[in-house]
């Protein structure tokens, strides 16, 4: 029966359908209509209705849908005209190009072979967006008699809710073409790979020959000095200045980087000039790209179509990142300063973010593969990830590992330490204690990651039965503190992630270095008294020492206090603290003996031992003994074997090295691991290979020297705090609570003396050979009569006759000596 199946067709107030188009549902979205007009495919297949305009009735008199009660159609037979068009991603993005930029006059542009339809206008406020057809309008294909019969039939009244729709006009951006077309200016149709790493200006993977410039003020300000975070020397105008600076007469300066092969450039980072005498930085710049250095094209501003100008620096040190809105594929990138600090020069330091593309033709020389065969977790770890990794290593090797905390940071983060030995949790008699400390500065992340990699490596190799690792873990007790300053690292990690999509914390230098001055803990080398300055008494030192500048009101960071308590609680013998930004190993003293001197050779009495330890690490580090590697900043340490006395390099008051040597038995050096303080994750495997053997070899040096026990001759019990002195070396060590000791010495013959309060001292010769392992040198001390008497009186026992006679002889000697003196 015709008329049993009714359809509700709701049309826009002034819309007019083109011939051949099906009806558009009134409740379909505007985006769906645009898609329908463009494709000319009806949303719902229905019989075509007349395209003549219908007479609209007032909104208050709209007809009601009439459905016969006697023959109600099933749900499956009713056309689905009330269901809105599905909001697929394709429907959410209109694809109609607009010929006009004005929203009021925008109309779809005709395409070849298609018909255009007018865009429905936005209804005036107060009027309905869509009107239903008038109830008296005859339907197509029906008669008046049938309409009258249908009026008499009972109806089902259904209320419809009409929602106003706003007209959305989308303006398609005008496609911009480069000023100088080049095959390298390719359009990236797919999303670029996120997180392109640095090209390597800071880490020195980019050679000096790959950097060129329009001009330079001097050789020290040449293009090869335009590397991110490069540091200048003490004097301006030398061969090692802190940026690239063009000539002042150069009105069109530029700095160019050759990637060596085709690359996808995604951004740049710039800094101003590093100098203590001048202020120079670039405030705005442009970028250009080329494949042959002859044809160049630049990036365009999408809204204006003009060359894109990037904002620069507002101070000389803060790095500023600029990401390209559209990555560029080329071989060369050129930075053109546009404006710079008034009164200064267009000086800058640069890093380029780029992904090297494969070379299918083999035209470029193949670069060595950077990587490691060790199955380790090569990525940057924030505090939560670091804690999780340490827990996983402990669960994998529970018999040789233990995780403990030595305190909390200023923000309440725990300072976790990984202990690795065959008997974790206790000090074994005669077993030396060694430690690595990293992360003192929050923006120096390489040492942190190397210690996390080291604990993974030792665990895996121990399970595999590696004899070298097995011996190291059974003969020594290793402590690894990967993050001494977790608060600073979290700031650097988060800021770096926000900048580029990876933790490049070296760009965040503010608020990440806490007060880790070990001289501010009431332990100055010179103490103030009422009658002036007197030398401070150090338990392990006897020579005049450099005077530390102390700050009485200085606030000591809780991390510093926690580390000092840890250093004094455990009898460490050997240590190294890991830093970044250079390639050198420095040893104490770190402060000059003359306070007003910036640099001065200030060796310790154990200078041969420290030089040996430093040489061992520098000689086994791949990066340090690479002869083709250029200096990081302003000094070439290769002339000294990549080792230097700390005070001769630059004076630092209250360093960890000096504190360890003066207040504990520990010998400690500082290792500057790399030119790049916070390398990209892709560089971590190579950094691990550069330092893996050096980290293990340095720990094995704890076996060099002498070791032994200082025992009570009567009880055979260990004597704690006994002093071990070596003739000719004015630095002593003390025994642990169990009476064991370790004294690091270079090969040779020594006279060693052991002494303790209440005991007679003993001296014996000890020879240190070149063979691996410490030379045993044990002592048995006998108590003095006074000490024995003191112990007996304290216990309430009687004095033995032999001890009484001995005391009487001592008293007689003193009386005779006193009479002779008169």
Secondary structure in CASP SS format (residue, H / E / C, confidence):
PFRMAT SS
TARGET T0000
AUTHOR 0000-0000-0000
METHOD secondary structure of the structure
MODEL  1
X C 1.00
X C 1.00
X C 1.00
X C 1.00
X C 1.00
X C 1.00
X C 1.00
X C 1.00
X C 1.00
X E 1.00
X E 1.00
X E 1.00
X C 1.00
X C 1.00
X C 1.00
X C 1.00
X C 1.00
X C 1.00
X C 1.00
X C 1.00
X C 1.00
X C 1.00
X C 1.00
X C 1.00
X C 1.00
X C 1.00
X C 1.00
X C 1.00
X C 1.00
X H 1.00
X H 1.00
X H 1.00
X H 1.00
X H 1.00
X H 1.00
X H 1.00
X H 1.00
X H 1.00
X H 1.00
X C 1.00
X C 1.00
X C 1.00
X C 1.00
X C 1.00
X C 1.00
X C 1.00
X C 1.00
X C 1.00
X C 1.00
X C 1.00
X C 1.00
X C 1.00
X C 1.00
X C 1.00
X C 1.00
X E 1.00
X C 1.00
X C 1.00
X H 1.00
X H 1.00
X H 1.00
X C 1.00
X C 1.00
X C 1.00
X C 1.00
X C 1.00
X C 1.00
X C 1.00
X C 1.00
X C 1.00
X C 1.00
X C 1.00
X C 1.00
X C 1.00
X H 1.00
X H 1.00
X H 1.00
X C 1.00
X C 1.00
X C 1.00
X C 1.00
X C 1.00
X C 1.00
X C 1.00
X C 1.00
X C 1.00
X C 1.00
X C 1.00
X H 1.00
X H 1.00
X H 1.00
X H 1.00
X C 1.00
X C 1.00
X C 1.00
X C 1.00
X C 1.00
X E 1.00
X C 1.00
X C 1.00
X C 1.00
X C 1.00
X C 1.00
X C 1.00
X C 1.00
X C 1.00
X C 1.00
X E 1.00
X C 1.00
X C 1.00
X C 1.00
X C 1.00
X C 1.00
X C 1.00
X C 1.00
X C 1.00
X C 1.00
X C 1.00
X C 1.00
X C 1.00
X C 1.00
X C 1.00
X C 1.00
X C 1.00
X C 1.00
X C 1.00
X C 1.00
X C 1.00
X C 1.00
X E 1.00
X E 1.00
X E 1.00
X E 1.00
X C 1.00
X C 1.00
X C 1.00
X C 1.00
X C 1.00
X C 1.00
X C 1.00
X C 1.00
X C 1.00
X C 1.00
X H 1.00
X H 1.00
X H 1.00
X H 1.00
X H 1.00
X H 1.00
X H 1.00
X H 1.00
X H 1.00
X C 1.00
X C 1.00
X C 1.00
X C 1.00
X C 1.00
X C 1.00
X C 1.00
X C 1.00
X C 1.00
X C 1.00
X C 1.00
X C 1.00
X C 1.00
X C 1.00
X C 1.00
X C 1.00
X C 1.00
X C 1.00
X C 1.00
X C 1.00
X C 1.00
X C 1.00
X C 1.00
X C 1.00
X C 1.00
X C 1.00
X C 1.00
X C 1.00
X C 1.00
X C 1.00
X C 1.00
X C 1.00
X C 1.00
X C 1.00
X C 1.00
X C 1.00
X C 1.00
X C 1.00
X C 1.00
X C 1.00
X C 1.00
X C 1.00
X C 1.00
X C 1.00
X C 1.00
X E 1.00
X C 1.00
X C 1.00
X C 1.00
X C 1.00
X C 1.00
X C 1.00
X C 1.00
X C 1.00
X C 1.00
X H 1.00
X H 1.00
X H 1.00
X E 1.00
X E 1.00
X E 1.00
X C 1.00
X C 1.00
X C 1.00
X C 1.00
X C 1.00
X H 1.00
X H 1.00
X H 1.00
X C 1.00
X H 1.00
X H 1.00
X H 1.00
X C 1.00
X E 1.00
X C 1.00
X C 1.00
X C 1.00
X C 1.00
X C 1.00
X C 1.00
X C 1.00
X C 1.00
X C 1.00
X C 1.00
X C 1.00
X C 1.00
X C 1.00
X C 1.00
X C 1.00
X C 1.00
X E 1.00
X C 1.00
X C 1.00
X C 1.00
X C 1.00
X C 1.00
X C 1.00
X C 1.00
X C 1.00
X C 1.00
X C 1.00
X E 1.00
X E 1.00
X E 1.00
X E 1.00
X E 1.00
X E 1.00
X E 1.00
X E 1.00
X E 1.00
X E 1.00
X E 1.00
X E 1.00
X E 1.00
X E 1.00
X E 1.00
X E 1.00
X E 1.00
X C 1.00
X C 1.00
X C 1.00
X C 1.00
X C 1.00
X C 1.00
X C 1.00
X C 1.00
X C 1.00
X C 1.00
X E 1.00
X E 1.00
X E 1.00
X E 1.00
X E 1.00
X E 1.00
X E 1.00
X E 1.00
X E 1.00
X C 1.00
X C 1.00
X C 1.00
X C 1.00
X C 1.00
X E 1.00
X E 1.00
X E 1.00
X C 1.00
X E 1.00
X C 1.00
X C 1.00
X C 1.00
X C 1.00
X C 1.00
X C 1.00
X E 1.00
X C 1.00
X C 1.00
X E 1.00
X E 1.00
X C 1.00
X C 1.00
X C 1.00
X C 1.00
X C 1.00
X C 1.00
X C 1.00
X C 1.00
X E 1.00
X E 1.00
X E 1.00
X E 1.00
X E 1.00
X E 1.00
X E 1.00
X E 1.00
X E 1.00
X E 1.00
X E 1.00
X E 1.00
X E 1.00
X E 1.00
X E 1.00
X E 1.00
X E 1.00
X E 1.00
X E 1.00
X E 1.00
X E 1.00
X C 1.00
X C 1.00
X C 1.00
X C 1.00
X C 1.00
X C 1.00
X C 1.00
X E 1.00
X E 1.00
X E 1.00
X E 1.00
X E 1.00
X E 1.00
X E 1.00
X E 1.00
X E 1.00
X C 1.00
X C 1.00
X C 1.00
X C 1.00
X C 1.00
X C 1.00
X C 1.00
X C 1.00
X C 1.00
X C 1.00
X C 1.00
X C 1.00
X C 1.00
X C 1.00
X C 1.00
X C 1.00
X C 1.00
X C 1.00
X C 1.00
X C 1.00
X C 1.00
X C 1.00
X C 1.00
X C 1.00
X C 1.00
X C 1.00
X H 1.00
X H 1.00
X H 1.00
X H 1.00
X H 1.00
X H 1.00
X H 1.00
X H 1.00
X H 1.00
X H 1.00
X H 1.00
X H 1.00
X H 1.00
X H 1.00
X C 1.00
X C 1.00
X C 1.00
X C 1.00
X E 1.00
X E 1.00
X E 1.00
X E 1.00
X E 1.00
X E 1.00
X E 1.00
X E 1.00
X C 1.00
X C 1.00
X C 1.00
X C 1.00
X C 1.00
X E 1.00
X E 1.00
X E 1.00
X E 1.00
X E 1.00
X E 1.00
X E 1.00
X C 1.00
X C 1.00
X C 1.00
X C 1.00
X C 1.00
X C 1.00
X C 1.00
X C 1.00
X C 1.00
X C 1.00
X C 1.00
X E 1.00
X E 1.00
X E 1.00
X E 1.00
X E 1.00
X E 1.00
X E 1.00
X C 1.00
X C 1.00
X C 1.00
X C 1.00
X C 1.00
X C 1.00
X C 1.00
X H 1.00
X H 1.00
X H 1.00
X H 1.00
X H 1.00
X H 1.00
X H 1.00
X H 1.00
X H 1.00
X H 1.00
X H 1.00
X H 1.00
X H 1.00
X H 1.00
X H 1.00
X H 1.00
X H 1.00
X H 1.00
X H 1.00
X C 1.00
X C 1.00
X H 1.00
X H 1.00
X H 1.00
X H 1.00
X H 1.00
X H 1.00
X H 1.00
X H 1.00
X H 1.00
X E 1.00
X E 1.00
X E 1.00
X E 1.00
X E 1.00
X E 1.00
X C 1.00
X C 1.00
X C 1.00
X C 1.00
X H 1.00
X H 1.00
X H 1.00
X H 1.00
X H 1.00
X H 1.00
X H 1.00
X H 1.00
X H 1.00
X H 1.00
X H 1.00
X H 1.00
X H 1.00
X H 1.00
X H 1.00
X C 1.00
X C 1.00
X C 1.00
X C 1.00
X H 1.00
X H 1.00
X H 1.00
X C 1.00
X C 1.00
X C 1.00
X C 1.00
X C 1.00
X C 1.00
X C 1.00
X C 1.00
X C 1.00
X C 1.00
X C 1.00
X C 1.00
X C 1.00
X C 1.00
X C 1.00
X C 1.00
X C 1.00
X C 1.00
X E 1.00
X E 1.00
X E 1.00
X E 1.00
X C 1.00
X C 1.00
X E 1.00
X E 1.00
X E 1.00
X E 1.00
X C 1.00
X C 1.00
X C 1.00
X C 1.00
X C 1.00
X E 1.00
X C 1.00
X C 1.00
X C 1.00
X C 1.00
X C 1.00
X C 1.00
X C 1.00
X C 1.00
X C 1.00
X C 1.00
X C 1.00
X C 1.00
X C 1.00
X C 1.00
X C 1.00
X C 1.00
X H 1.00
X H 1.00
X H 1.00
X H 1.00
X H 1.00
X H 1.00
X H 1.00
X H 1.00
X H 1.00
X H 1.00
X H 1.00
X H 1.00
X C 1.00
X C 1.00
X E 1.00
X E 1.00
X E 1.00
X E 1.00
X E 1.00
X E 1.00
X E 1.00
X E 1.00
X C 1.00
X C 1.00
X C 1.00
X C 1.00
X E 1.00
X E 1.00
X E 1.00
X E 1.00
X C 1.00
X C 1.00
X C 1.00
X C 1.00
X C 1.00
X C 1.00
X C 1.00
X C 1.00
X C 1.00
X C 1.00
X C 1.00
X C 1.00
X C 1.00
X C 1.00
X C 1.00
X C 1.00
X C 1.00
X C 1.00
X C 1.00
X H 1.00
X H 1.00
X H 1.00
X H 1.00
X H 1.00
X H 1.00
X H 1.00
X H 1.00
X H 1.00
X H 1.00
X H 1.00
X H 1.00
X H 1.00
X H 1.00
X C 1.00
X C 1.00
X C 1.00
X C 1.00
X C 1.00
X C 1.00
X C 1.00
X C 1.00
X C 1.00
X C 1.00
X C 1.00
X C 1.00
X C 1.00
X C 1.00
X C 1.00
X C 1.00
X H 1.00
X H 1.00
X H 1.00
X H 1.00
X C 1.00
X C 1.00
X E 1.00
X E 1.00
X E 1.00
X H 1.00
X H 1.00
X H 1.00
X H 1.00
X C 1.00
X C 1.00
X C 1.00
X C 1.00
X C 1.00
X C 1.00
X H 1.00
X H 1.00
X H 1.00
X H 1.00
X H 1.00
X H 1.00
X H 1.00
X H 1.00
X C 1.00
X C 1.00
X C 1.00
X E 1.00
X E 1.00
X E 1.00
X E 1.00
X E 1.00
X E 1.00
X C 1.00
X C 1.00
X C 1.00
X C 1.00
X C 1.00
X C 1.00
X C 1.00
X C 1.00
X H 1.00
X H 1.00
X H 1.00
X H 1.00
X H 1.00
X H 1.00
X H 1.00
X H 1.00
X H 1.00
X H 1.00
X H 1.00
X H 1.00
X H 1.00
X H 1.00
X H 1.00
X H 1.00
X H 1.00
X H 1.00
X H 1.00
X H 1.00
X H 1.00
X H 1.00
X H 1.00
X C 1.00
X C 1.00
X E 1.00
X E 1.00
X E 1.00
X E 1.00
X E 1.00
X E 1.00
X E 1.00
X C 1.00
X C 1.00
X C 1.00
X C 1.00
X C 1.00
X E 1.00
X C 1.00
X C 1.00
X C 1.00
X C 1.00
X E 1.00
X E 1.00
X E 1.00
X E 1.00
X C 1.00
X C 1.00
X E 1.00
X E 1.00
X E 1.00
X E 1.00
X E 1.00
X E 1.00
X C 1.00
X C 1.00
X C 1.00
X C 1.00
X C 1.00
X E 1.00
X E 1.00
X E 1.00
X E 1.00
X C 1.00
X C 1.00
X C 1.00
X C 1.00
X E 1.00
X E 1.00
X E 1.00
X E 1.00
X E 1.00
X E 1.00
X E 1.00
X E 1.00
X C 1.00
X C 1.00
X C 1.00
X E 1.00
X C 1.00
X C 1.00
X E 1.00
X E 1.00
X E 1.00
X E 1.00
X E 1.00
X E 1.00
X E 1.00
X C 1.00
X C 1.00
X C 1.00
X C 1.00
X C 1.00
X C 1.00
X E 1.00
X E 1.00
X C 1.00
X C 1.00
X E 1.00
X E 1.00
X E 1.00
X C 1.00
X E 1.00
X C 1.00
X H 1.00
X H 1.00
X H 1.00
X H 1.00
X H 1.00
X H 1.00
X H 1.00
X H 1.00
X H 1.00
X H 1.00
X H 1.00
X C 1.00
X C 1.00
X C 1.00
X C 1.00
X C 1.00
X H 1.00
X H 1.00
X H 1.00
X H 1.00
X H 1.00
X H 1.00
X H 1.00
X H 1.00
X H 1.00
X H 1.00
X H 1.00
X H 1.00
X H 1.00
X H 1.00
X H 1.00
X H 1.00
X H 1.00
X H 1.00
X H 1.00
X H 1.00
X H 1.00
X C 1.00
END
